[in-house]
Amino acid sequence: MSPEECAALIALYRDDSRFRSRVDMERLRFGAGEYKYFADPLPPLVQELRTRAYPRLARIANEWMKALGSRRPFPPTLAGFLAACRGRGQTKPTPLLLRYTTGGYNCLHQDVYGDVTFPLQLTCVLSRREVDYTGGEFLLVEQRPRAQSRGEAIALGQGELIVFTTRERPVHGTRGYYRAAMRHGVSRLRSGTRYSLGVIFHDAR
């Protein structure tokens, strides 16, 4: 995303009419910070990103499901997938803006909101690393069978997108593919304020 697009999304954070709910992470012991879920209709930029990214990611997701022995393919379009969400009572949009200040962080977690989930999601950091904030790396942790977990800390520049696993991914082992559980979070901010956009493809109940 361009700096102008990032700034425009950050500016929306002050307009509560654009969101359906606000979460105080510390109160729920999710971390330290807050986030807001967008209400319908989504901002055009967020809607376009969600709609255009889904078909490419659906092809990857279907390859993953095939490797893991699932016979339920994901629909080729976002509209088709959201119809499946509605069929299971998942009607609330899940794209969100997150805000952390000095000392803020996000505990390792998975974004699962109902029976229907999509195995990939993305996030975009909207603030300028080393200018608006320091610290606040994106964290990924993979749980490995009969072994200790493995983690990655990823520094993202302003406007950079990262696609990552929502819940689990296929890993090739000695006896074929197995499911590796994944969790994600954000490391503690040493200074400043960090905004980010999260785009989840399945809706919530």
N, C-alpha and C positions, 0 to 999 in steps of 0.2 A: 504494500500500500504506500501511497505517496505521503509525505509529511502533511500535506493539506487534508488528505482523507483521514489520517490519524487524528489531527487536531479537531476535525469536524465531529468525529465519534466521541472524543474526550468531552467536547462541549455539550453533548447530549446528556452527559452524566448528571448535570444539574437540573434537568427537566424531568421531574418525576412522572409527568403525564405519559412519557414514552415507555414506562416500565410497568410490569404487572406485580412485581414484588422486590423487596430489598432484604438481604440476609446479612446479619451481623455475625461474622465468622467467629469472633471470640466468644460470644454468648453461647454458641452451639459447640464450641471447642473444635471448630474446623481449622483454626489458625488465628491470625490477627489481621483484620482487614474487613472489607465488605464487598458485596457484589449485588448487581441488579439484573433481573431477567427482563428482557424486552417484552413488551406487549405487542399484540397484533394491531395494525400491520407493522412488520419489521421495517427499520430504515432501509431505503432502497439499496444502499451499498451492502448491507448485511444480507438482505434477501438475494441479491445477485450473487454474492460470494457463495452462499449456501446452495443456491440452485445450480450454479455452474460447476462447483466442485463435486457435487454428489455423483453425477454419472461416472466420472473417472474413478472415484473412490469405490463406487459400487462394483465396478469390474474387479478391482483388487479384492474387495470383501467377498465376492463370489468365489474367487480363486481360493481364498482362505477357507471358506466354508466347505468347498470341495475337498481340500486337503484334510480337513477335520471330520469328514464323513457326513456333513449335513446335506440334506436334499432340498432345503428351502432357500431358493435364490432370492436375493434382494431385487426389487423392481428396478428397471433401468433409469427411472426418473424420480426426482424428489417428490413430485406430486403423488406418484404411485406409492412411494414408501410412507408418506404422511397419511395416506388413506388407510394403510395397514395400521398405523399408530392409532388413528381415530377408531378403528374397529375394535381396539382393545382399551378404549377409554382414555387414550393419551392425546389430549387436545391442546395443552398449554405449550407455547413456544419456549425453547430452551436456550437460544443464543443470549449471551450475557456480556456485560461489562464488569470488570473487576478493578478494584482500587486498593492499593497498599501504600502505607506511609512508613516512615522510619521504624524499624523493628517488626514490620508486618511480614507474614509468611502464610503459606497454604500447606496444610498437612497432606500427606500422601493419601490419595483417594481415587475412586472411580465414579464417573458420572452415569449412573444407572437410575432411570426414573420410572420403570415399569417393565412389563413383560417383553416389549419390543425394544431392542437396542440395535444400534449400528456400530460396527466394530472399529470405526475410525472417526476421529474428530480433529479439529484444528484450533490453533490459537495464534493470535497476532499481538505482539507488544506494540503499544501505541506511543509510549514515552521513549525518550532518548537515553540510552544507557550511558553512564558516566557523565551525563549532563543533568538530566532530571532526577536520576537516582543512581545508586550504586548497590551492588549485591543483586538479590532478586533473580537468580538463575532459574530457568525452567528445569524441573527434576523429573526423571523417569526411573522407575525401579521395576526390575523383572524378577519375579519369584521363580527360582529354578528347582525342579524336583531333586530331592536328596542332596541339595547344595545350598550355600548361602545366597541371598539375593544379590543382584548386580545392579548398580546404579549409574546413571549418567547425569551430569550437570551441564546444561546447554545455555550459553549466553546468546541472546537474540538481540539484534539491532532493531531500531525503530522501523516498523512496517514489515518486518520479516515474519513469514508464516511458517509454522511447523505443523505437520500432520503426524498424529500419533495414535496409539492404540487406546481405545476406550476401556476395554476390560481384559481381553486376552488375545494372543496371537499364536499362529501355528509355528512351531519350531521343529525342524527335522532332527530326529534322534536315531538311535540304532535300530529301533523297531517301527520306524515310520514317523509320522507327525504326532506331536502332543501339544496340548494347550498350555501356554505359559501365561500366567496371570501378570498383568501390568497395573501399576498405579502411577499417578503423576501428582506434582505439587510445585510449589515455588519456595526457594530458599529465602532466608531472612534478608530483608532490605537493611543495608548499613546506613543509608541516608536517602532523603528525597521522597518522591511520590512516583509510583509506577501504575499506569493504566494498561489494561490489556482487554482484548476482545476474545471471547470464546465462542466457537461455532460447533454446536452439537446437532446432529442430524435427526435423532429421534426426539419426539415431543414428550411431555410429561403428563401425568395424571393431574 
